[in-house]
Amino acid sequence: MSSRRHLEILHSPPTTPQAGMPPLVFVHGAYVGAWCWQDHFLPWFSDLGYDCYALSLSGHAGSGGREKLDHFGLGEFLSDIARVAAPLRQPPVIIGHSLGGYLAQRYARKHEVAGLALLGSVAPWGLMNSLGHMMVSSPHLLLGLNQFQWHTGAMDIDLGVLKQLLFSHETPRVGLTAFAARVQPESALALAELMMPQPWLSWGMPDVPVLVIGAGEDRIIPAGDVRATARAWGVEPEFLPGLGHAMMCDTLWEHVALRLHAWLRQQYGARS
């Protein structure tokens, strides 16, 4: 029997498969798990004919290792992605949000991928610019991130701060409550690694199709980081107005899904 830790993988097979379309692997950001893709993106894309996989990184949601979460670094998370991608019929498109976008970029430097879609992604060099931006522009929201790291239940999280931090103005209270009930602490080791400047990681990117999307109302990832990420990959960034950072859970999530679908059709010949 394998001694490997259990890895939660949500699989939404295509309703009607599209010939030649690579599989999609969705990688979540900090403080959440594969569940953040489950309500909207997985069923929406599988209904359009995409073969969809979403993983929970080690220590997150239904994956094993929660008791030693703080010992998991970025290398462990990259290994998790490799475990999902290795048995697939062809190299996948990696769709990463926030921390997941950073991991997708790191993964693509050493593994074959069909492409990358980076949604509100941490820049290739890490979080230092983002944290500096928050300290100047909205220090109260930076403190609000600590609610995720140290909370013991949904009642510990200020829904007003949560909405400002992650969501659009249109997001209803019920959506905020559901999100707050499922967030969790993040690996202290992974966060520390993200805060170490790594400028060399923005050089020598592989030649693959890349989509870079920024949220118009993102309070965590500044527009400058979105532009710099796109520049590192030699593409133009796209900003979707009104959206908050947690774009896959936002009430305006379909704006992101439609743009991603259009890009996939353009790159890989997917049919409507």
C-alpha positions, 0 to 999 in steps of 0.5 A: 500500500502506498504511504503517500498522503491522500490528495483530494482531486475533484474530477468533472469529466466532460459532458460531451468531450471536445476532440483535441482539447487538453485537460484543465487542472485548477489550482487554488490559492491560499486559505482555501481548497479545491472547493473554491472551483466546485460551485461554478467553474467545474460544472460550467466548464465540464458542461462545455466539454472540458475535462476538469480536475481541481486539487486541494494542496497538501494540508488543505480541505480534503487532502491529508496533512492538515496537522502538519500544514505549516511544514509544507513548502512550495516544493510540496505543493508543486509535487501535488500538481505533478501528481495530478498532471502525470497520469493525464492523457496529455499535458494540461492547461494549468489554471491557477488563482493567486498562490495557485497562479504562482505555483502554475508558473513555477510548475511550467518551468520544469514540466510540460504544459499545454498552457497557463491561465493566471487569475489574480496571480502572485507575481513570479518573484513572490508577494513582497510587492503585494504586501507593500501595496496593501500596507500603504493602500489598505493596512486594515485589510492586511490585518484582515488576512490574519483572520484567515490564519488564526480564526477558529470558525466562521464567527471569527471573520468580519464579513465586512472586511472579507467583502472588501478584501476579496469580493465585488460590491454585488456579492450577497451576504450568503455568499460571504458566509459560505466562503467564511465557513470554509476558509482555513489557515495557510502554511506558514512555511509557504507564506514565508517562502513567497515573501522571499524576493526571487527576481530571477523567476521572472526570467527565461519563461518557457514558450507556452500560451498564457492568459493573465487576468487581473481583477478590477477591484483586487485589494491583494494583487496590485495592477502593477504585479498583474502587468509585470506577470504578463510582461514576464510571459510576453503577453498583454494583461486583461483586467475585468472590472468590478471583480474582487480577488476571489474571482472564482467565488465572486457573484461575477464569476461568469465574466472570468469563465467566459473570457477563459473559455474564449481564450481556450477556444482560440488557443486549442480550437475548442467548439462553443 
